[in-house]
Amino acid sequence: MKRNRFKLLTLTIAALAFSCTDLEIEDSDSIIDRETAEGGTFAGVANIEGSLNNLYNAFNGIGDQTNFYALQEVAGDIELVPTRGTDWGDNGIWRTLHAHTWNADHDYVLNVWNNWNQRIFLSSEVIDPRSEPQREDFEEQAEYDEAIANYPANVAEAHFLRAFATWIVMDMYGQVPFREVDSGPQELPTVRTRTQALADVLADVDLAIAGLSDVAAGDVDNMNRASRQAAQFLKARVLLNAHIYDGSGTPDNTNLQQVIDLVDAIAAQGYALEDDYFGMFQDSADNETIWWLGTSVGNRIWNGMHYNTVTPDNGGGGWNGFCVLSEFYDSFEGDPNSNRINSGQEERRGFVPHPDDNNTEETLGVGYGMLFGQQYSASGEALRTRPGAPLAFSRELPGLAGNTEETGIRTIKYHPVNGSFTNHELIFRYADAHLMKAEAMLRMGSDITAMVNQLRTLREATPLGSVTEDDLLAERGRELYKEAIRRTDLVRFGQFTRDWEFKDPGAVGQDFRNLFPIPTRALLSNPNLEQNPGY
């Protein structure tokens, strides 16, 4: 048993929000540290496994509907959160994301900056050589031997987590503060440029690939921690976007070939496309899942469901916020005026249960994919809004404000029949890797029609005659909606600043919005930072 002389991490939102605009780390923010060395310098974390557990718990924040998810999805061309009466007004915090009128004081812009910079620092504490297990930290020799044996893999995990956190800050803000683990509070963090941060990410992810173990497809119990395949996936994603990060604007064929090779290496462990689209969004084994986190999927289910949609494990009903633009619904095959079973729709569009189809009980009355039209309870009763109108989700919205309870098509991929708040959210999956490989091949001049049609056939969609960049971006949208990658995709394809419904006309073509602003509080606390152009 370890001696009781360690200080434990308290990873609360308040601690994060007030501690890291300038990355100043207080004693109360530190992970299970050894006693501080003489002179106040960092002496290493004494319980690496506990520190990593805390890091993974912090990464579970991805499951939130605000912050990272909101910046990636609500700021894109698919999902939005319209105000309904006074519901979801929130001082315009959601509307400004979809309209592209955010500024440096937006709460989610600040929170993402704080949270992910903090995770970079906490990962660095684990990576620091002073965190190597010491015999004096353990009462039993066997415990020390086990810690020493696990140490290289633990450090490789921390390299993966730091690479992921650095990628998020680099991708969203274009510059990354970096504080050495034993810097004093009076020392300001240095700032990595986007090009320097790209090199940092690739260095970390290469160390992770070298030090992590393979996890074969279907080994779902071992996919909630970093694996070599997760690190390979992350490297492929970063390299696919490298021409954005290094400012060249032109994809490099060497990087693109690496993307192809990395995806092939993942496939060599048995990862492959699955033919049960919604079946993979549960906590059972499949061949598509590469990395999942133990964060609740409740936000992904209930933030769009109506208040009167209830299930046995969520008697309080939904929250009636998130929906999608009608043009996204129309991008799927199928009857535009019905989304019942046998409406000619592709699998990814899902279906709405109907009593005449004898499927309301087995689905708890909750559909899959795009929820459009009249909604029903598990018993087949037609649901109503709180004022008493039929609960029939409509295609059209009057705007970002002025909506009623039923306006807007809702979406669902995780389903309450598998548990309304199951702790199992997919972060990386093979269909994304498959499309990344296809994109790399396309950008190198290859015809990728067969690759894209392989996926479309599995999803019960009509094969395409040819595939352009626009076709591929649209395919990524249909395959990966609600998976927190849309903004990054749009930026890479040069589409993030194009016009879409309810975007502010003045924001169309504002390329500076490909990056979020550095939060005002961060600028005030660290003069080494410079505001991104346009803000």
N, C-alpha and C positions, 0 to 999 in steps of 0.2 A: 504494500500500500504506500502511496506517496505521502510524504510528510505534509501536514496541513500548514504550509507556510507560503502559499501562493495566493495572489490576488486575482479574483475572478472577473471575467469580462461582463459588463452589463451593456448588452447591445440594444439599447432602447432608441426609438426614433428621436427622442429629445436629445440624447447624448450625441447622436450623429449630427443632428441639425445645428447644434451649437458648438461642435468641436472641430469641424473640418472645412469651413469655408477657406481658411488659410492652412488647413491640415495641421493645426496645432493639436497635439495629442496630449490630453490630460491623463493623470494617473488612473482615473476611473475608467478611461477608455481602453486601457491596455489589456491584451489577452494574458491569461495565466502566465505571468512573468516570474522569472527568478528574482530573488532579492536584488535590487538595483546595486550595481557595482559602486565602489567608492568613487566619488566625483559625480555621481548621478548619471553615468552612461548606461546604455542598454546592456543587459547581461544575458539576454536570450529568453525565450519562452521555455518553461520547464515541462509543460505537458503539450507536446505537439499534437497528439491525437485530439485532445480537448479543444485546442486552438482551431484545428481544422473543422471540427464539428461546429464550433461557433461561426466560422467563416461560411460553411454551407448553410447554416441557419440564416445568416445575413443575406446570402444569395437567394434564399427563398422569397425575398422581397419582390422578385420577378413576378410572383403570382398576384401582386397587387394590380388593381385596375387603373391606378393613378401612375404618376412618375414615369418609370421606364416604359411600361406598356403604353401609356397614353401618348408619350412622345413618339413612339414607333408606329402606333396604329391610328390613333385619333387625329394625328397630324398628317395622315396620308389620305389617299383617294378612295378608301373603302368604307371605313367605320367613322361614325360621328356620334356625338352625345347632344341631341337637341334639347333645349329647355321646354318643359311641358308644364304650362302654367308657371308655378314657382318652383316645381321640382327640377332638379339638375341645373338650376341657374348658377349657383356657386360663384357669383360675381363675374360670370363670363369666362371662368377658367377653362371650360371645355370648348366653348364656342371659339375662343381665340386660337385654339390649336387647329381646328379644322379650317378656320378662315385665314390662317397664317398671319395673324396680327399680334402675336406674342411679343413681349419685350423682356428685358434683362431682370425684371422683377417677378416673372411668372413663377409661382410656387413649385411647379413640377420641374422646371428648368433648374431651380436651386436645389431641390431635393435630390435629383439624379446626380448632379455635380457633387454634392456632399457625400451621398451614400457610396457612390462607386469610387471616389477618391479615397474614402476611408477604407474600403476593402482592398485597394491597392496597398495601402500602408500596412494593414493587418497581415496581408500575404507576405509582405517584405519581412515582417518580424519572424515569421516561421522560416523563411528562406535563409535568414542571416545565420552564418556558421556558428555563432554563439548559442544558437538554439539546439545544437546537437545534444542528445541526452547525456547526462552526467551521472555517474554511479551514485553520487551523494543525493540525488533527487529521489532515489528509490530505496525502500527498506529491503526488498527482496531482490536477489541476484537474477532470478528468472524474469522478473518484470523489466529489469534493466536490459537483459539480453534481448527480450522481445522488442523493446523500444529501439534498441540499436539496429536490430534486423529490419525494422519497418522504416527506419529513418530515411534512407534514400528515396523510397517510394512516397513517403510523406512530403518530402521537399519537392519532388516532382509534381505532386498534387498542388502544392502552393504555387509553383511556377505556372501551372495551368490556370488556376484561379486568378493569379495576378495578370496573366495574359488576357483573360476574358474581361476583367474589370478595366484594364488599360485600354483594350479595344473599344469598350463602350464609351469611355471618356474621349478617346481619340476620334471615334466615329462621329460623335454628337457635337463636340466642342472644338476639335481641331488643335488643341493644346492640352498638355497634361502636367499638372504640378507633381513634383516628386520630392519627398522628404526622406532623408536618411533616417534609419530607425533610432539613432542616438543623437539626432539633432536637438538642440535645446529649443525651448519655446520662443526664444528671441530670434532664432534663425528663420528666415523666410524660405519656403520651399523654392527650389529651382523650377524652371518651367521647360518641359520638353516641347519642341516644335512637333508638328504632325509627322514629319519625316523621321525625326528622332524617336518619337513614340512608336512608329511603325517598326523600326529596328528593334526597339525594346520588346514589343509584342512577339515578333518572330523569334528573337533570342529565347524568350521565356518558353514559347510553345515548342521550340526544338528541344529544349531541356526536358520538357514534359513528355514529348514523344519518346525520347531516349530512356526516360526513367520510369514510365508507367507500364503497366501490364496490359496485354490484350484482353478484351472481353468479347466473347463470341456472341453473335446475334442470338437473341432469345433469352440470354442470361439476365433477365430483368432485375433480379435481386442485386446484381452488382453494377447496375447502370446509374445508380444515384450518386456515385462518386466518379471522379475523373478516371478516364481510361485512355489507353493509347488511341483508340478510335475517336473518342471525343476530342482529343488534342489534334488529331489529323483533320477532323471536320473543321475545327476552329481555324487551323492554319489555311485550309482551303478557302474558307469564307474571307479571311483577311487578304489572302493573295488575289482573290477575285476582285476585291475592291482596292487593291494596292495603287492603281493609277489615279484613284481619287485621293488617296492619302498622301502620295508622294508629289502630287501636283502636276504630274506629267500629262494627265488627261488621256493618255493612250495606253491600252493594256499591253503589257510586255509578254511576248510569247513564252519566255522562260517561266514566268509566273503562271501563265495559263497552263502550260504543260505540267507544272507541279500540281495544280488543281486537279487535273485529270489523274495523275499518278496517285495522289492522296485519296481520291474517291475510289480508285481501283484497289488500293490497299485496304480500305474499309470493307469493300465488297468481298475481299479475300477472306474475311472473317465470317462470312455468311450473311452479311446484311444485304437486303434486297427489298424491292417494292412489294407491298402487300396488296391483295385484292379486296380487302374489307376496310374501306376508308374510315368509317366511324368506329370500327372495332378496335383500332389502335389507340383511341383516346380513352383508354381505361387502364387499370393497373395490372393487366395480365401480359404474358409474354407475346411478342411479335417480332418479326424480322426487320421492322423499320426503325424502332426506337434505338437511338444511340446513347442519349443522355437524358435523364429525367431528374427533376428535383422534387423533394418531398414538401411541396407547397400546395395548399388547398386550391382545387379547381373551382371553388364556389363562385369566385368573381367571374370566371369565364362562362358559367352557367346562368347566374342569376342577375347579372347587371342589365340584361336586356329583357328578361322575362317580366310579364305583367304582375302587378300586385296580387291578382286573383289566381295566378298559376301557383298551385301549392302541390306538394308531394308529402309522403309520410314523414320524411326526415327534414322537411322545410315547410312547416305549417304557416310560416310568416309570409310566404310568397316571394315573388321577385321584386326587383328594384326599378324596373321600367325605365331604363336609360338608354343604353347603347343600341344602335341600329346601323343599317348599311344604306348606302345610296342605291336607288333603283337601278342605275346603270350597271352596278356591280351584279345585282341579281340577274339582269338581262344578259350578262356576259356568259351565263351558264346555258346549256341546252335545256329545252323543255318548254312546255306550254307557258307563255308569259302570264296567263291569267289564273293558273292553278298550280299548286305544288303538292297535290295529293299523289299517292302511289299511282304509278302507271300514267303519269302526265308527260311521258317522253323525256323526263329529265335525266341528266347524268347523275351519277351517284353522289358527287360532292355537293350538289344542290340540296340533297336530302329530301325530306317530305314532311308534310303536316298530317298528323293522325286525324281520322274522320270516323265517326261511328259506322257509316256504311261500309267502311273498309275493314271493320272488325280489328282495329289496331290501337284503340285508345287505352285499353286496360294494360296491355303489355308494355306500352310506352309511358304510362302514367299520364297520358294526355299531352305529353311534351314531344314535339317533333325533333327532327335532326336537320342540321344545316340551315336553310333559309326558311324562316317561319313567316308565311304570308297568308292572308285571308283569315277566315273564322278559326278561332282556337277553341279547344274542347277540354273538358276534364277527363280524368281516367274513366269515369262512368259513362262518358259520351255526352254529357250535358254541354250545351253551347255556353261558353263563358261570356261574361259581360264586363264592361268597365265599371268603375266605381259609380259614375253618374247613371249607369244603366243602359248604355248603348252596347250593341254587339261588339265583342272583342274580336274585331277583324283587322289584323295588321295591314296597313295600306302601303302601296308602293310609294306614293308621293308624300313629301313633307312640305308644309308652307314656307319653311325657312329654318334657320337655326333657333328661332324663338317662335312663340305662338302656336305650339303644337298641342294636340290633345293626347289622351292616354294611348290611343291606338295607332297613331301615325308612325310609319316607318317599319320596314322589314327587319325582323330580329334574326340573330344568328346563334347557333349553338353547335359545338363540336363535342365537348365533354357532356355527358348525359346523366341526369339524376338517377336513372335505373342502376347506374354503377356507383351511386353514392353522391349526394349533392355537394359534399365537401371533402371528397377523397383527396388525400395528400399525394398526388402523382401528376405532375405536369411535364409534358414533353418539351425539351429545350432544343435538342438536335434530333432529326430523324432522316432516314435514308432518302426519302423522296426529294428533300431539299438538296442533299448531296448529288443525287442523280441529275437534278436540274442545273446545279452548279457545274457539273461536268459537261452537260450539254451546252451551257453558255460558253464555257471556255473553248469548246470545240467550234462553236459558231463564230466566236471572235477570232479564231485562227483560220477561218475560211471553210470549215467542214459543213456538210449538210447534216443537220441534226433531226430531220423530220422523223426518221424511224425511232430515235430515242424518245422524242416527245410523244409520239403515237403509242409507244410501249406503255407509257404512263396513262395516256388518255384511254386506251383500250381497257386497262384495268379499272379505270374510273367510269366505264360505260359511256364514254364520250366518243363522238364520231372522229375518226382519224383526220388529220389535216393534210392538205396536199403539199404544203410547204410551210416553213417556219421562219419568220423574220424576228428581229429583236423585239418589236412590239408584240408579236404573238407570244414570245417566250415570257415577257414581263406579265402579260395577261394570264398565261398559264401558271406562273408563280403565284399570282393573286388568287386564282381559283383553288390552287392546291394548298396554299400556306396562309389563308386568311385567319386572322386572330392568333397568329403565332409570333408576333412581336418582331417582324423583320421587314415590314412593308416600306417604312421610310428609307431604310438603308438600300433596299432594292430600287426604289424610285430615284434616289440620288445617283446610283450607279448607272442607271439607264437614262439619266438626264431628264427625268420626268417629274421631279418633286416640285418644281415651281411652275408646272403647267396649270392651265385653268381646269377646275372641276366645280361641280355644283356647290354653291354656298361659300366658295372661296372669295375673299375680298378682292374686288377687281384690281385694286391698287397693289396687291401682293403678287399678282400673276407676273411671272418673269423676274421676280426679285431673287436672283441667284444667291445672294448672301444668306438667304434662309436655308440653304443646304447645310449650314451650321447653326446651332443654337447660340445665343449670346452667352458670354461669361457672366454669371450672376453678379449683380451689383455688389452684394455683400462680399463676394470673393475678390472683386477688384479693390474694394476698400481695405481688405485685410492683407492683400499681397500685391505690392506695387510691381512685382516681377511679371504679373499677368497684364495682357493688353486686350482690350475689348475687340471682338471680331468685327471686321468691316461691315458697315451697314447698320450697326446698332448704336 
